[in-house]
């Protein structure tokens, strides 16, 4: 028997595998492919105060080592999320984490105040890093003082664990992570997508209607791994790693580099049952290496001696 459980603040995950917001719908969409109760948790599609149609089509494109997206936070809005989406998760035996985005600090606080008392929500993930909308998003996540203000506003509205999802598009992610920690965050997750674009050479048109979008998948894994390591060195709160995790070995790398848990994103599109296979791989890895608790490998990177 291997103990795969980890803790994110007061939240206990049965294993360190979560699904990333925006890649797993509201959860039930994946019922035909896997038992979502086997996961450590799911992070639902970003919810905003009002419904959003999202960006014009085309807003997703494949790349040689990942995918570009410019969805624009398309979602049903907080009212329908509470009344129509969350009730569908009532019998799911895993953690449900609501991802929240707003155009202003007050919007973040208002959304969280409305989510706070719902029994099916176990934690809140604050999206301060989405590069696909014109207001908020990137601006919040690239300024430490503004990130701190958002976290404080949210912290005042909830006693549930608060996770802050960080953008990689900054000079020093440790500065932003510390601002989140000092303002009351229970954990940070990193990274969100890296800015990218593609061009159709036959039509001379961009692959995405908005031209620039977010790159995810294997191409960004080395970037994500470095950012997770830097964030873990900068804060005492848990770090959740994501970015190019396509199998259990990738997840192990993130844990060794300092992540307490991981999120899968692009993997969910390519292999819908991938997150459960990843859990099985982590257990096999622990058995092979005589590890009884997966928590023991978190942050266990052995640095090469400098000669």
Helices and strands as residue ranges (DSSP letters): E 6-8, E 11-13, E 17-19, G 28-30, G 36-38, E 41-43, E 60-63, E 66-69, H 77-80, I 81-85, G 86-89, E 95-100, H 105-115, E 123-127, H 138-141, H 144-155, E 161-165, H 173-182, E 187-190, E 194-197, E 199-200, E 205-206, E 212-216, G 218-220, H 221-234, E 238-242, H 248-257, E 261-264, H 266-270, H 274-288, G 294-297
